């Protein structure tokens, strides 16, 4: 089974003051740290070999997660002494990934229940694949009759399936290291280059639960939704 890399070195500036003494990936959602939910999700789909790319307050992460044995997984740490961006952080983990042909990368601030086994089949002969989910609206919308202008219904924060966003879940061949920067974000450097060479595939998940934890409101919303969409907590 593939190794998993979780990018967990972010400063979480938009979540201050909560992140002044706690790394973003340890912020609680429904009673568990974000990172713990991710580990339970990975284990549910049979992924047990995890590499954490860490930096900011990384010792706190190690104190909580340890070597992963309490979750019946194996966790290793790759530490960056200064922020390198998502691309640089992954490049920093190259030595840990030299013995694997393909591996999965996950942003440390997202929660999703998408099927990782299905996702792992998307790469084919491409250098990489990106999981895509429908654009979540931050507002409720109003559906009305275009002729009479009579309102028919109200839809609370729908997912707009005409538009797709990067879910922060990737699978790469080892060849990806030829495209990674020493410093910088993979979204702004590597992905445009791969797309221009037609070496990046889309993996579409129209019905998967997905949320990015970027604000205090996201923490609140995720805490309400996670118990319903994450069966994985029953496995601890």
C-alpha positions as a Markdown table, in Angstrom:
| # | Residue | x | y | z |
|---|---|---|---|---|
| 1 | Unk | 0.0 | 0.0 | 0.0 |
| 2 | Unk | 1.2 | 3.5 | -0.7 |
| 3 | Unk | 2.9 | 5.8 | 1.8 |
| 4 | Unk | 0.9 | 8.8 | 2.8 |
| 5 | Unk | 2.4 | 12.3 | 3.2 |
| 6 | Unk | 0.5 | 14.9 | 5.3 |
| 7 | Unk | 1.5 | 18.5 | 4.9 |
| 8 | Unk | 1.2 | 19.7 | 8.5 |
| 9 | Unk | 3.7 | 22.6 | 8.8 |
| 10 | Unk | 1.3 | 25.6 | 8.3 |
| 11 | Unk | 1.2 | 28.5 | 10.7 |
| 12 | Unk | -2.6 | 28.8 | 10.8 |
| 13 | Unk | -2.6 | 32.6 | 10.8 |
| 14 | Unk | -6.3 | 32.9 | 10.1 |
| 15 | Unk | -7.1 | 30.8 | 13.1 |
| 16 | Unk | -5.3 | 32.9 | 15.7 |
| 17 | Unk | -5.4 | 33.2 | 18.6 |
| 18 | Unk | -6.2 | 29.4 | 18.7 |
| 19 | Unk | -2.9 | 28.6 | 16.8 |
| 20 | Unk | -0.6 | 30.8 | 18.9 |
| 21 | Unk | 0.2 | 27.8 | 21.1 |
| 22 | Unk | -1.4 | 24.9 | 19.1 |
| 23 | Unk | -0.5 | 23.8 | 15.6 |
| 24 | Unk | -3.5 | 24.0 | 13.2 |
| 25 | Unk | -3.6 | 20.2 | 12.7 |
| 26 | Unk | -4.2 | 19.7 | 16.4 |
| 27 | Unk | -7.2 | 22.1 | 16.7 |
| 28 | Unk | -10.2 | 20.1 | 17.9 |
| 29 | Unk | -13.1 | 19.1 | 15.7 |
| 30 | Unk | -15.9 | 17.2 | 17.5 |
| 31 | Unk | -13.6 | 16.4 | 20.3 |
| 32 | Unk | -10.6 | 15.1 | 18.2 |
| 33 | Unk | -7.7 | 16.9 | 16.6 |
| 34 | Unk | -8.0 | 17.5 | 12.8 |
| 35 | Unk | -5.0 | 15.3 | 12.3 |
| 36 | Unk | -6.5 | 12.4 | 14.3 |
| 37 | Unk | -9.6 | 12.4 | 12.1 |
| 38 | Unk | -7.3 | 12.3 | 9.1 |
| 39 | Unk | -5.4 | 9.3 | 10.5 |
| 40 | Unk | -8.6 | 7.4 | 11.2 |
| 41 | Unk | -9.8 | 8.1 | 7.6 |
| 42 | Unk | -6.5 | 6.8 | 6.2 |
| 43 | Unk | -6.6 | 3.7 | 8.4 |
| 44 | Unk | -10.2 | 3.0 | 7.4 |
| 45 | Unk | -9.0 | 2.7 | 3.8 |
| 46 | Unk | -6.0 | 0.6 | 4.6 |
| 47 | Unk | -3.2 | 3.2 | 4.7 |
| 48 | Unk | -0.9 | 2.7 | 7.7 |
| 49 | Unk | 2.5 | 4.3 | 6.7 |
| 50 | Unk | 2.3 | 8.0 | 7.3 |
| 51 | Unk | 4.9 | 10.8 | 6.9 |
| 52 | Unk | 4.2 | 14.1 | 8.6 |
| 53 | Unk | 5.9 | 17.1 | 7.1 |
| 54 | Unk | 6.0 | 19.5 | 10.0 |
| 55 | Unk | 7.5 | 22.8 | 11.1 |
| 56 | Unk | 5.6 | 25.2 | 13.3 |
| 57 | Unk | 5.2 | 23.8 | 16.9 |
| 58 | Unk | 6.0 | 20.4 | 15.5 |
| 59 | Unk | 7.0 | 19.1 | 19.0 |
| 60 | Unk | 3.4 | 19.5 | 20.1 |
| 61 | Unk | 2.3 | 17.3 | 17.2 |
| 62 | Unk | 4.8 | 14.6 | 18.2 |
| 63 | Unk | 3.6 | 14.8 | 21.8 |
| 64 | Unk | 0.0 | 14.1 | 20.8 |
| 65 | Unk | 0.5 | 11.7 | 17.8 |
| 66 | Unk | 3.8 | 10.0 | 18.8 |
| 67 | Unk | 4.9 | 7.2 | 16.5 |
| 68 | Unk | 1.2 | 6.4 | 15.6 |
| 69 | Unk | 1.1 | 3.2 | 17.6 |
| 70 | Unk | -2.0 | 4.3 | 19.5 |
| 71 | Unk | -3.8 | 4.4 | 16.2 |
| 72 | Unk | -2.2 | 1.2 | 14.9 |
| 73 | Unk | -0.3 | 3.1 | 12.2 |
| 74 | Unk | 3.3 | 4.1 | 11.7 |
| 75 | Unk | 4.1 | 7.8 | 11.8 |
| 76 | Unk | 7.5 | 9.4 | 10.8 |
| 77 | Unk | 8.4 | 13.1 | 10.9 |
| 78 | Unk | 10.2 | 15.3 | 8.4 |
| 79 | Unk | 10.9 | 18.7 | 10.0 |
| 80 | Unk | 11.5 | 21.9 | 8.2 |
| 81 | Unk | 13.5 | 24.6 | 10.1 |
| 82 | Unk | 11.8 | 27.4 | 8.2 |
| 83 | Unk | 8.6 | 27.6 | 6.1 |
| 84 | Unk | 9.2 | 26.1 | 2.7 |
| 85 | Unk | 5.7 | 26.1 | 1.2 |
| 86 | Unk | 3.8 | 23.0 | 0.2 |
| 87 | Unk | 6.1 | 22.2 | -2.7 |
| 88 | Unk | 9.3 | 22.8 | -0.6 |
| 89 | Unk | 7.9 | 20.7 | 2.2 |
| 90 | Unk | 7.3 | 17.8 | -0.1 |
| 91 | Unk | 10.7 | 18.1 | -1.6 |
| 92 | Unk | 12.1 | 18.1 | 1.9 |
| 93 | Unk | 10.6 | 14.6 | 2.3 |
| 94 | Unk | 12.2 | 13.2 | -0.8 |
| 95 | Unk | 14.6 | 10.9 | 1.1 |
| 96 | Unk | 11.7 | 9.2 | 2.9 |
| 97 | Unk | 10.0 | 8.5 | -0.4 |
| 98 | Unk | 12.8 | 7.2 | -2.5 |
| 99 | Unk | 11.8 | 3.6 | -2.0 |
| 100 | Unk | 8.3 | 4.0 | -3.3 |
| 101 | Unk | 7.1 | 4.5 | -6.9 |
| 102 | Unk | 3.8 | 6.2 | -5.9 |
| 103 | Unk | 2.5 | 8.0 | -2.8 |
| 104 | Unk | -0.5 | 10.1 | -1.7 |
| 105 | Unk | -0.2 | 13.6 | -0.4 |
| 106 | Unk | -2.8 | 15.3 | 1.8 |
| 107 | Unk | -3.1 | 18.9 | 3.0 |
| 108 | Unk | -3.2 | 18.9 | 6.8 |
| 109 | Unk | -6.2 | 21.3 | 7.1 |
| 110 | Unk | -8.8 | 19.4 | 5.2 |
| 111 | Unk | -11.4 | 16.8 | 6.3 |
| 112 | Unk | -13.0 | 14.5 | 3.8 |
| 113 | Unk | -14.4 | 11.0 | 3.5 |
| 114 | Unk | -13.6 | 10.4 | -0.2 |
| 115 | Unk | -12.7 | 6.9 | -1.1 |
| 116 | Unk | -8.9 | 6.7 | -1.1 |
| 117 | Unk | -8.7 | 3.3 | -2.7 |
| 118 | Unk | -10.8 | 4.5 | -5.6 |
| 119 | Unk | -8.7 | 7.6 | -5.8 |
| 120 | Unk | -5.4 | 5.7 | -6.0 |
| 121 | Unk | -6.5 | 4.2 | -9.3 |
| 122 | Unk | -6.7 | 7.5 | -11.1 |
| 123 | Unk | -3.0 | 8.1 | -11.7 |
| 124 | Unk | -2.6 | 5.7 | -14.7 |
| 125 | Unk | 0.5 | 6.8 | -16.6 |
| 126 | Unk | 0.4 | 10.4 | -15.4 |
| 127 | Unk | 2.8 | 12.1 | -13.1 |
| 128 | Unk | 0.0 | 12.9 | -10.7 |
| 129 | Unk | -3.7 | 13.2 | -10.0 |
| 130 | Unk | -5.7 | 15.7 | -8.0 |
| 131 | Unk | -9.0 | 14.9 | -6.2 |
| 132 | Unk | -11.7 | 17.4 | -7.1 |
| 133 | Unk | -14.9 | 18.2 | -5.3 |
| 134 | Unk | -17.8 | 20.5 | -6.2 |
| 135 | Unk | -17.4 | 24.1 | -5.2 |
| 136 | Unk | -19.1 | 24.6 | -1.9 |
| 137 | Unk | -21.2 | 27.8 | -1.7 |
| 138 | Unk | -20.7 | 30.0 | 1.3 |
| 139 | Unk | -24.3 | 31.3 | 1.0 |
| 140 | Unk | -27.7 | 29.7 | 0.7 |
| 141 | Unk | -29.4 | 30.2 | -2.7 |
| 142 | Unk | -33.0 | 30.9 | -3.8 |
| 143 | Unk | -34.7 | 28.9 | -6.5 |
| 144 | Unk | -37.4 | 30.7 | -8.3 |
| 145 | Unk | -39.6 | 30.4 | -11.4 |
| 146 | Unk | -37.9 | 32.4 | -14.2 |
| 147 | Unk | -41.3 | 33.3 | -15.8 |
| 148 | Unk | -43.5 | 34.2 | -12.8 |
| 149 | Unk | -40.6 | 35.1 | -10.5 |
| 150 | Unk | -42.3 | 33.2 | -7.7 |
| 151 | Unk | -39.9 | 31.7 | -5.2 |
| 152 | Unk | -40.0 | 27.9 | -5.1 |
| 153 | Unk | -37.5 | 26.9 | -2.5 |
| 154 | Unk | -34.4 | 27.9 | -0.4 |
| 155 | Unk | -31.3 | 25.7 | -0.6 |
| 156 | Unk | -28.8 | 26.1 | 2.2 |
| 157 | Unk | -25.2 | 26.4 | 1.1 |
| 158 | Unk | -25.4 | 24.0 | -1.9 |
| 159 | Unk | -22.4 | 22.4 | -3.7 |
| 160 | Unk | -22.1 | 23.9 | -7.2 |
| 161 | Unk | -21.4 | 20.9 | -9.4 |
| 162 | Unk | -20.6 | 23.0 | -12.5 |
| 163 | Unk | -17.4 | 24.1 | -10.8 |
| 164 | Unk | -14.7 | 21.9 | -9.2 |
| 165 | Unk | -12.0 | 22.8 | -6.7 |
| 166 | Unk | -8.8 | 21.2 | -5.6 |
| 167 | Unk | -9.6 | 19.0 | -2.6 |
| 168 | Unk | -6.0 | 19.0 | -1.3 |
| 169 | Unk | -5.6 | 15.2 | -1.9 |
| 170 | Unk | -3.0 | 14.1 | -4.4 |
| 171 | Unk | -1.3 | 11.0 | -5.7 |
| 172 | Unk | 2.1 | 11.3 | -7.4 |
| 173 | Unk | 4.7 | 9.1 | -9.1 |
| 174 | Unk | 8.2 | 9.6 | -7.8 |
| 175 | Unk | 8.8 | 11.6 | -11.0 |
| 176 | Unk | 7.1 | 14.5 | -9.2 |
| 177 | Unk | 10.4 | 15.4 | -7.6 |
| 178 | Unk | 11.6 | 16.6 | -11.0 |
| 179 | Unk | 8.9 | 19.3 | -10.8 |
| 180 | Unk | 9.0 | 20.4 | -7.2 |
| 181 | Unk | 10.6 | 23.6 | -6.0 |
| 182 | Unk | 13.1 | 23.8 | -3.1 |
| 183 | Unk | 10.8 | 26.5 | -1.8 |
| 184 | Unk | 7.3 | 27.5 | -2.8 |
| 185 | Unk | 3.8 | 26.2 | -3.1 |
| 186 | Unk | 3.0 | 23.2 | -5.3 |
| 187 | Unk | -0.2 | 24.8 | -6.4 |
| 188 | Unk | 1.6 | 27.8 | -8.0 |
| 189 | Unk | 4.7 | 26.1 | -9.3 |
| 190 | Unk | 4.4 | 22.4 | -10.0 |
| 191 | Unk | 0.7 | 22.0 | -11.0 |
| 192 | Unk | 0.7 | 24.7 | -13.7 |
| 193 | Unk | 3.8 | 23.0 | -15.2 |
| 194 | Unk | 2.3 | 19.5 | -15.1 |
| 195 | Unk | -1.0 | 20.8 | -16.6 |
| 196 | Unk | 0.8 | 22.4 | -19.5 |
| 197 | Unk | 2.5 | 19.1 | -20.2 |
| 198 | Unk | -0.9 | 17.2 | -19.8 |
| 199 | Unk | 0.6 | 15.0 | -17.1 |
| 200 | Unk | -1.9 | 15.8 | -14.4 |
| 201 | Unk | -5.2 | 13.9 | -14.1 |
| 202 | Unk | -8.5 | 15.0 | -12.4 |
| 203 | Unk | -10.2 | 12.5 | -10.0 |
| 204 | Unk | -13.8 | 13.7 | -9.5 |
| 205 | Unk | -15.7 | 13.0 | -6.3 |
| 206 | Unk | -19.1 | 14.7 | -6.7 |
| 207 | Unk | -20.7 | 13.3 | -3.5 |
| 208 | Unk | -17.8 | 13.2 | -1.0 |
| 209 | Unk | -17.9 | 15.2 | 2.2 |
| 210 | Unk | -15.2 | 17.8 | 2.2 |
| 211 | Unk | -14.3 | 20.9 | 4.2 |
| 212 | Unk | -11.2 | 23.0 | 4.6 |
| 213 | Unk | -10.5 | 24.3 | 8.0 |
| 214 | Unk | -9.6 | 28.0 | 7.4 |
| 215 | Unk | -11.6 | 29.9 | 10.0 |
| 216 | Unk | -13.3 | 29.6 | 13.4 |
| 217 | Unk | -16.6 | 29.1 | 11.6 |
| 218 | Unk | -15.1 | 26.2 | 9.7 |
| 219 | Unk | -14.2 | 24.5 | 13.0 |
| 220 | Unk | -17.8 | 25.0 | 14.2 |
| 221 | Unk | -19.4 | 23.7 | 11.1 |
| 222 | Unk | -17.0 | 20.7 | 10.8 |
| 223 | Unk | -17.7 | 19.8 | 14.4 |
| 224 | Unk | -21.4 | 19.6 | 13.6 |
| 225 | Unk | -21.0 | 17.5 | 10.4 |
| 226 | Unk | -18.1 | 15.2 | 11.2 |
| 227 | Unk | -20.0 | 12.7 | 13.5 |
| 228 | Unk | -22.5 | 12.1 | 10.7 |
| 229 | Unk | -20.2 | 11.7 | 7.8 |
| 230 | Unk | -17.2 | 10.0 | 9.5 |
| 231 | Unk | -17.9 | 6.5 | 10.7 |
| 232 | Unk | -14.1 | 6.1 | 11.3 |
| 233 | Unk | -14.2 | 7.2 | 14.9 |
| 234 | Unk | -15.9 | 3.9 | 15.8 |
| 235 | Unk | -12.7 | 2.1 | 15.0 |
| 236 | Unk | -10.7 | 3.4 | 17.9 |
